[in-house]
Amino acid sequence: MLFANYFHRRDCAAKQHERQMRIQSLPPSYRAPLSKADNEILHLKTSEVVSRVKDGKLDPSDVLRAYGKKALKAQEATNCLTEIMIEQAEVWAKQCNRQGPLAGMPVSLKDTAGVAGYDSCIGYSAWINKPIKKDSGLVRLLRDAGAIPFVKTNIPITLLSFESNNEVFGLARNPHVKEYSPGGSSGGEAALLAYGGSRIGIGTDVAGSVRNPAHYSGIYTIKASMHRFPKTGNGTSMPGQIGIPAVYSPMTRTLEDLETFWRAVVSMKPWKYDHSCIPLPWREITLSKRLKFGVMWDDGVIIPSPACRRALKTVVDALEFAGHEIVALDPPSPYEALKVSSQLLLADACKIVTKPIRWGEWNDLGVVQALRMFHVPGFVRRLYTWYIRYIRRDEVHAGLVEDWYQKDVVEYYGLISKREAYREKWFDMWSKEGYDFVLTVPNALPAVPHGGMKEGWKACGYTFLFNMLDYSAGVLPITHVDRTLDTLSDFKPRNSIEAGTYKAYDANLMHGLPIGVQVVGRRLEEEKVLEGMKLIEGLLRHNGEAYELLEVVD
């Protein structure tokens, strides 16, 4: 055990040293102040960069240098980066496809992405110095499209957290308020994009891992449905987990960038790069003049905070004023979905996801809480459930605790059956009511403070629901927390999960943090969700309520 901890500390130090040396070995131009030309490049939309590279008016090496310099400043401010690939990216920039749909555009990647010659250690020290042997289909697609992968971004160990922290790379911070998380598990990616060190990037989502960081950090994303976006050949902390499969999805600084990125990736026919992708080209969507929005104001487990409810109401009011139909959604129990999906995701009692962790290695505080219940004897768990249900009269918490044990194959098949039955309920409801979109918060709270997952690890229902349903779901930033408008008063928690989550809510300390809204379509409706997000952002801009991006002047 002592030797294992020694090797853990040694490898963490070596990896951090490697990261620093890769930064220091870059040409001096990367450490120079941002020039006027650099800033002009950084303020170009992705489509504008691509157009100028195609026309020969902009050199990909200059674009890379501008984003490389800004990314390194983001690293200093937020600790958002893991693998520094800029030296290799300089070669790729000279060789890139200057007529591709992403010609000359730097792209950042979550640490899981498989890039040949670089680690995807995901915060496990045991996986350091085990570089990927060949590019994943996603990375090959991006490079064929003319994009230039240049950095990889920070994550939580295990990937099961809305914080991004590990002992290999350290803690990622929110660029809006440094004492708060940028989200997880694609938190480093969100911090980099929000800071302006990248404009287009890639994350993954199994319970909200691109949508939560978008909400926490004030950026844009659309979580793909299964088989729409390439994922094969990348790293993962849970190989073989298909009960609630993770999906790769774009994350961007602006909504225009998100559209450009989605269109570019699909135009490259991802099914030719990844066997898991279905051959579905990009579809042009024209929305009706009057749309029907179902609004989920409360999932029955954790009520949205004043800040998050205000953001949702801002969107609802804008849509209603524009003549769209707004209906309060009464969905099949989101609590039922939380119970089934959490059991499917953690059916092995977290054995696979914690297997690489060495003795003495730090683990995410939320995952530690989950593990404690998995490790207690069955009779203790049943006794504890009885206490919660009948003494504390907390049925919501009791219903989760009683199923917190490792499942055998028969039980696992039963959960898959329950998942499919639940999906059918939503299918029937949506078909009967004729919704165009569902709106809800991405999370009950804005960003949590560092360490907040110890109490808030169960607060994922608003995003996890749509992973279980395999629906396309986007998040766009709407406003910021206001210490005056978003104070909490006369609040009485309905259950211990809600009580634990709200320990982190403080509108005064959270002042200035972004708040997003989630726009949901049905399965494989990414194009429609994008149009819904464009509609909402357009209405808010027309009303003088457009979200203001973070602009960090370096």
TAGI-V269714 format. One record per pair of residues at least 6 apart in sequence whose C-alpha atoms are under 8 Angstrom apart, sorted by the first residue. I is the first residue (numbers start at 0). GAP is how many residues later the second one is. Records with the same first field share a line. If there is no record, write none. Layout:
I->GAP, GAP
This chain:
0->358
1->357
3->354, 355
4->353, 354, 355, 356
7->117, 118, 350, 353
10->114, 115, 117, 157
11->113, 155, 156, 157
12->155
14->113, 153, 154
15->152, 153
18->63, 64, 65
21->62, 65
22->49, 61
25->60, 61
28->36
29->35, 38, 39
30->38
31->37
32->521
33->32, 35, 36, 520
37->24, 25, 27, 28
38->27
40->8, 22, 25
41->24, 25, 154
44->211, 212
45->56, 59, 153, 154, 211, 214
46->210, 213
48->9, 54, 55, 56
49->51, 52, 53, 54, 55
50->52
51->6
52->6, 7, 45, 46, 50, 51
53->44, 45, 49
58->45
59->33, 34, 36, 43, 44, 45
60->29, 32, 33, 43
62->41, 42, 43
63->25, 26, 29, 40, 41, 42, 84, 86
66->39, 130, 131
67->18, 82, 129
68->128
69->126, 127, 128
70->121, 125, 126, 127
71->125
72->124, 481
73->6, 117, 118, 121, 122, 123
74->6, 117
76->96, 98
77->94, 95, 96, 97, 100, 113, 114
78->75, 90, 91, 92, 93, 94, 109
79->73, 74, 92, 93, 107, 108, 109, 111, 112
80->70, 71, 72, 73, 107, 111
81->29, 69, 70, 71, 72, 87
82->28, 35, 36, 68, 69, 70
83->66, 67, 68
84->64, 65, 66, 67
85->64, 65
87->62
88->59, 60, 61
91->56
92->11, 55
95->7, 8, 47, 48, 50, 51, 52
96->6, 7, 46, 47, 48, 49, 50
97->6, 48
98->47
99->44, 45, 46
100->44, 45, 163, 166
101->40, 43, 44, 45, 159, 162
102->42, 43, 44
103->42, 43, 44
104->41, 42, 43
105->41, 42, 43, 44, 92, 93, 94
106->40, 41, 42, 43, 44, 91, 92, 93, 94, 95
107->41, 42, 43, 44, 45, 81, 90, 92, 93, 94
108->40, 42, 43, 44, 80, 92, 93, 94
109->42, 43, 44, 45, 76, 78, 79, 91, 92, 93, 94
110->9, 10, 11, 41, 42, 43, 44
111->8, 9, 10, 122, 123, 124
112->7, 23, 26, 39, 121, 122
113->6, 18, 20, 21, 22, 25, 119, 120, 121
114->17, 18, 19, 20, 21, 24
115->15, 16, 17, 18, 19
116->14, 15, 16, 17
117->12, 13, 14
118->8, 9, 10, 11, 12, 13
119->7, 8, 10, 11, 12, 115
120->6, 7, 9, 114
121->33, 34, 35, 36, 37, 113, 114, 115
122->32, 33, 34, 35, 42, 43, 44, 45, 46
123->33, 34, 42, 44, 232, 233
124->42, 43, 232, 233
125->230, 231, 232
126->229
134->98
135->95, 96, 97, 98
136->93, 94, 95, 96, 136, 137
137->92, 93, 94, 132, 135, 136
138->10
139->133
140->124, 127, 129, 132
141->6, 7, 123
142->6
144->119, 120, 123
151->37
152->33, 34, 35, 36, 39
153->10, 11, 15, 18, 32, 33, 34, 35
154->8, 9, 10, 11, 17, 29, 30, 31, 32, 33
155->6, 7, 8, 9, 10, 28, 29, 208
156->7, 8, 9, 206, 207
157->79, 195, 196, 206
158->25, 26, 78
159->24, 25, 207
160->23, 24, 203, 205, 206, 292, 296
161->19, 21, 22, 23, 25, 47, 50, 51, 291, 295
162->9, 18, 19, 20, 21, 22, 24, 287, 288, 290
163->7, 8, 17, 18, 19, 20, 21, 22, 23, 24
164->6, 7, 199
165->196, 197, 198
166->194, 195
171->9, 10, 15, 16, 19
172->6, 7, 8, 9, 18
173->6, 7, 8, 9, 17, 42, 43
174->7, 16, 19, 20, 42
175->41, 336, 337, 338, 374
176->333, 335, 336
178->270, 271
179->267, 268, 269, 270
180->6, 35, 266, 267, 268, 269
181->6, 8, 9, 31, 34, 35, 265
182->7, 26, 29, 30, 31, 33, 34, 264
183->25, 26, 28, 29
184->19, 20, 24, 25, 28
185->17, 18, 23, 24, 27
186->22, 23, 26
188->12, 13, 14, 62
189->23, 24, 27, 29, 61
190->26
191->6
192->6, 7, 8, 26, 59, 60
193->23, 24, 25, 59, 355, 356
194->355, 356, 357
195->57, 355, 356
197->55
198->53, 54, 55, 58
199->50, 51, 52, 53, 57, 58, 61
200->49, 50, 51
201->46, 47, 48, 49
202->6, 7, 45, 46, 47, 48
203->6, 42, 43, 44, 45
204->6, 18, 41, 42, 43, 44
205->38, 39, 40, 41, 258, 261
206->253, 256, 257, 258, 260
207->234, 252, 255, 256, 259
209->11, 12, 13, 39, 41
210->10, 11, 12, 231, 252, 263, 264, 307
211->230, 231, 251
212->6
213->6, 7, 37, 261, 262, 263, 302
214->227, 228, 231, 232, 260, 261, 262, 299, 300, 301, 302
215->230, 231, 297, 298, 299, 300
216->230, 296, 297
217->258, 259, 296, 297, 298, 331, 332
218->32, 33, 34, 35, 256, 257, 258
219->31, 32, 33, 34, 35, 38, 254, 255, 256, 257
220->28, 29, 30, 31, 37, 253, 254, 255
221->27, 28, 29, 250, 251, 252, 253, 304, 307, 308
222->24, 25, 26, 27, 249, 250, 251, 303
223->23, 24, 25, 247, 248, 249, 300, 302
224->22, 245, 246, 247, 298, 299, 301
225->19, 20, 21, 244, 298
226->20, 49, 50, 51
227->49, 50, 52, 296
228->18, 19, 20, 37, 41, 48
229->18, 40, 41, 43, 44, 46, 47
230->16, 17, 43, 45
231->42, 43, 44
236->115, 116
237->114, 115
238->113
240->104
242->98, 101, 102, 173
243->97, 100, 101, 223, 224
244->222
249->8, 11, 12
250->7
251->6
254->221, 279
258->271
262->19
265->15, 16
266->14, 15
268->10, 12
269->7, 9
270->6, 7, 8
281->245
282->244
283->243
284->242, 243, 246
285->245
286->241, 244
288->35
289->33, 34, 35
290->33, 34, 144, 145
291->32, 33, 34, 35, 142, 143, 144, 145
292->31, 32, 33, 34, 142, 143, 144, 145, 146
293->32, 33, 34, 35, 141, 143, 144, 145
294->31, 32, 33, 34, 143, 144, 145
295->32, 33, 34, 35, 142, 143, 144
296->6, 7, 12, 31, 32, 143, 144
297->6
298->34, 35, 36, 162, 163
299->34, 35
300->34, 95, 160, 193, 194, 196, 197
301->142, 157, 195, 196, 199
302->141, 195
303->137, 139, 140, 141
304->139, 140, 181, 183, 200
305->180, 181, 182
306->138, 139, 173, 174, 175, 178, 179, 180, 200, 208
307->133, 135, 136, 137, 138, 207, 208, 209
308->132
309->176
310->167, 168, 204, 205, 206
311->127, 128, 129, 204, 205
314->163, 202, 221, 225
315->10
317->218, 221, 222, 225
318->6, 7, 217, 220
319->6
321->217
330->95, 98
331->90, 93, 94
333->127, 131
334->61, 126
336->82, 85, 128, 131
337->123, 126, 127
338->60, 61
339->75, 78, 79
340->78, 123, 124, 127
342->60, 61, 72
343->68, 71, 72
345->60
346->58, 59, 60, 65
347->58, 59
348->22, 25, 55, 56, 57, 58
349->21
356->6
363->89
364->86, 88, 89
365->87, 88, 89, 90, 91
366->90
368->85
372->8, 28, 31, 32
373->30, 31, 32
377->27
380->20, 21
381->20
384->13, 14, 16, 17
385->12
387->6, 7, 9, 10
388->6, 8, 9
393->101, 102
394->100
395->99
396->98, 99, 100
418->49
422->45, 46
435->85
436->82, 83, 84, 92, 95
437->81, 82, 83
438->78, 79, 80, 81
439->22, 77, 78, 79
440->21, 75, 76, 77
441->20, 21, 33, 74, 75, 76
442->16, 17, 18, 19, 20
443->15, 18
444->57, 60
445->35, 64, 67, 68, 69
446->63, 66, 67
447->56, 57
448->55
451->52
454->45, 46, 48
455->41, 44, 45, 48
457->39, 43
458->38, 42
465->6, 7
468->54
469->52, 53
470->49, 50, 51, 52, 53, 54
471->48, 49, 50, 51, 52, 53, 54, 57
472->45, 46, 47, 48, 53, 56
473->44, 45, 46, 55, 56, 59
474->41, 42, 43, 44
475->40, 41, 42, 57
476->37, 38, 39, 40, 70
477->36, 37, 38, 39, 68, 69
478->35, 36, 37, 67, 68, 69
479->31, 32, 33, 34, 35
480->26, 29, 30, 31, 32, 33, 34
481->25, 26, 28, 29, 30
482->24, 25, 26, 27, 28
483->23, 24
485->21
486->19, 20, 21
487->18, 19
492->6
518->10, 13, 14
519->9
520->7, 8
536->9
539->6
540->6
